[in-house]
Amino acid sequence: MSAAPVHGHHDDRQPIARTQDGVAAALPPAQRMEFYREMGEASDETIGGVLRRWWLRAELYRDPEGDRIHDEIQAGTAPGVSAAAFLRQLRAR
């Protein structure tokens, strides 16, 4: 049996709570205000997606490789394909 955490945290850090307060606390101050702005503008239908997207960003900010990964994604040089390209491939099949 493995002692590895179920959710992918391989150090002593606690996972970021998937709540508005948990995400806000994990974000850098410069990003926190943008998060609150988007949450405040979200409708009933979109608020869950806003929270998920920012939770993923907060996880990325905590990753020591996060800046490199973010830069590669923005530059289009990250391994893999974008979600849009993947969906186009699925539709073409």
C-alpha positions in Angstrom: 0.0 0.0 0.0 1.3 3.5 -0.9 1.6 6.3 1.6 1.2 8.9 -1.2 -1.7 11.3 -0.7 -4.8 10.6 -2.7 -5.1 14.1 -4.2 -1.5 14.5 -5.5 0.1 16.5 -2.7 3.4 14.9 -2.0 4.6 17.3 0.7 3.1 18.6 4.0 1.0 21.3 2.4 -2.7 21.1 2.9 -4.8 21.1 -0.3 -6.5 24.4 -1.1 -10.1 24.3 0.0 -12.5 24.6 -3.0 -14.3 27.5 -1.4 -14.3 31.2 -2.1 -12.4 31.9 1.1 -9.9 29.0 0.6 -9.1 30.1 -3.0 -8.8 33.8 -2.1 -6.4 33.0 0.8 -4.2 30.9 -1.5 -3.9 33.6 -4.3 -1.3 36.3 -4.4 -2.7 39.7 -3.4 -2.5 41.0 -7.0 -4.7 38.1 -8.2 -7.1 38.1 -5.3 -9.0 41.3 -6.3 -9.5 39.9 -9.8 -10.8 36.7 -8.3 -13.3 38.6 -6.1 -14.4 40.8 -9.1 -15.1 37.7 -11.3 -16.9 35.9 -8.4 -19.0 39.0 -7.8 -20.0 39.2 -11.5 -20.8 35.5 -11.9 -24.3 34.3 -12.3 -25.8 31.2 -10.7 -24.9 29.3 -13.8 -21.3 30.4 -14.0 -20.1 30.8 -10.4 -19.0 27.1 -10.1 -16.8 27.4 -13.2 -15.3 30.7 -12.0 -14.4 29.1 -8.6 -12.9 25.9 -10.3 -10.8 28.0 -12.7 -9.4 30.2 -9.9 -8.8 27.1 -7.7 -6.7 25.6 -10.5 -4.8 28.9 -10.8 -4.2 28.9 -7.0 -2.8 25.4 -7.3 -0.6 26.5 -10.1 0.7 29.5 -8.1 1.8 27.1 -5.3 3.7 24.8 -7.7 7.4 25.6 -7.8 7.2 25.0 -11.6 4.1 27.1 -11.9 5.7 30.2 -13.5 7.4 28.0 -16.1 4.3 26.1 -16.9 2.2 29.3 -17.1 4.7 30.8 -19.5 4.8 27.7 -21.7 1.0 27.7 -21.9 0.8 31.3 -22.8 3.5 30.9 -25.4 1.8 27.8 -26.9 4.9 25.7 -26.2 3.5 23.5 -23.4 3.4 19.8 -24.2 0.1 18.4 -25.3 -2.7 20.2 -27.1 -5.2 22.9 -26.0 -8.7 21.9 -25.0 -10.0 23.7 -28.1 -7.7 21.7 -30.4 -8.7 18.4 -28.6 -12.4 19.2 -29.1 -11.8 19.9 -32.8 -10.1 16.6 -33.2 -13.0 14.8 -31.5 -15.5 16.5 -33.8 -13.5 15.6 -36.9 -13.7 11.9 -36.0 
